[in-house]
Amino acid sequence: MGFWGSVWSGITSVAKSVGGFFSEKAKEFLKVGMETFNLIVKVVENVAKALGIIKPEDDSEDLGDRAMRADKKIEGIFDSTKRVYRVS
């Protein structure tokens, strides 16, 4: 292989080390991002409870689950002549 084999070997070695570095940094970034997102969700949930928008005994996961189930039940067929939504 000679010269080109050595060059290719060097390139792959550098790529592996750079890829590993970026992979670790991406994991750290995502971890911090998820922690921040969870904190924001808790703040919004607490503010909504304090303002009486949601009940104190409700939690955001349950509300999200109910919203997703409700979304599946709504067909959202819009009749342009009557301007009404039909819900099944």
C-alpha positions as CSV (number, residue, x, y, z in Angstrom):
1,M,0.0,0.0,0.0
2,G,2.8,2.3,0.7
3,F,2.4,6.0,0.8
4,W,-1.4,6.2,0.1
5,G,-2.1,3.5,2.7
6,S,-0.2,5.5,5.3
7,V,-2.1,8.6,4.4
8,W,-5.5,6.9,4.5
9,S,-4.6,5.3,7.9
10,G,-3.7,8.7,9.2
11,I,-6.9,10.2,8.0
12,T,-9.1,7.5,9.5
13,S,-7.2,7.8,12.8
14,V,-7.8,11.5,13.0
15,A,-11.4,11.1,11.9
16,K,-12.0,8.5,14.7
17,S,-10.6,10.8,17.4
18,V,-12.4,13.9,16.1
19,G,-15.7,11.9,15.8
20,G,-15.3,10.6,19.4
21,F,-14.7,14.1,20.7
22,F,-17.8,15.5,19.0
23,S,-19.8,12.5,20.1
24,E,-19.0,13.1,23.7
25,K,-19.6,16.9,23.4
26,A,-23.0,16.1,21.7
27,K,-24.0,13.8,24.6
28,E,-23.1,16.5,27.2
29,F,-25.0,19.2,25.2
30,L,-28.1,17.0,25.0
31,K,-27.9,16.2,28.7
32,V,-27.8,19.9,29.6
33,G,-30.5,20.7,27.1
34,M,-32.9,18.0,28.5
35,E,-32.2,19.2,32.1
36,T,-33.0,22.8,31.0
37,F,-36.1,21.7,29.2
38,N,-37.4,19.8,32.2
39,L,-36.8,22.8,34.4
40,I,-38.7,25.0,32.0
41,V,-41.6,22.5,32.0
42,K,-41.7,22.5,35.8
43,V,-41.7,26.3,35.9
44,V,-44.5,26.6,33.4
45,E,-46.5,23.9,35.2
46,N,-46.1,25.7,38.6
47,V,-47.1,29.1,37.1
48,A,-50.2,27.5,35.5
49,K,-51.1,26.0,38.8
50,A,-50.6,29.3,40.6
51,L,-52.8,31.1,38.1
52,G,-55.5,28.5,38.4
53,I,-55.1,27.4,34.7
54,I,-54.6,23.8,35.7
55,K,-55.6,22.0,38.9
56,P,-53.0,21.6,41.6
57,E,-53.4,17.8,41.5
58,D,-52.8,17.6,37.7
59,D,-49.4,17.0,36.3
60,S,-48.1,17.8,32.8
61,E,-47.5,14.2,31.7
62,D,-51.2,13.3,32.4
63,L,-52.4,16.5,30.7
64,G,-50.2,15.8,27.6
65,D,-51.5,12.2,27.4
66,R,-55.1,13.4,27.6
67,A,-54.5,16.0,24.9
68,M,-53.0,13.4,22.6
69,R,-55.9,11.1,23.1
70,A,-58.4,14.0,22.5
71,D,-56.5,14.9,19.3
72,K,-57.0,11.4,17.9
73,K,-60.8,11.6,18.5
74,I,-61.2,14.9,16.6
75,E,-61.5,14.5,12.9
76,G,-61.3,18.2,12.3
77,I,-63.3,18.0,9.0
78,F,-64.1,21.6,8.1
79,D,-67.3,22.2,6.1
80,S,-66.7,25.4,4.3
81,T,-70.4,26.1,3.8
82,K,-71.5,25.7,7.4
83,R,-68.1,26.5,9.1
84,V,-68.3,23.9,11.8
85,Y,-66.1,21.1,13.0
86,R,-67.4,17.6,13.4
87,V,-66.2,15.7,16.4
88,S,-66.6,11.9,16.6
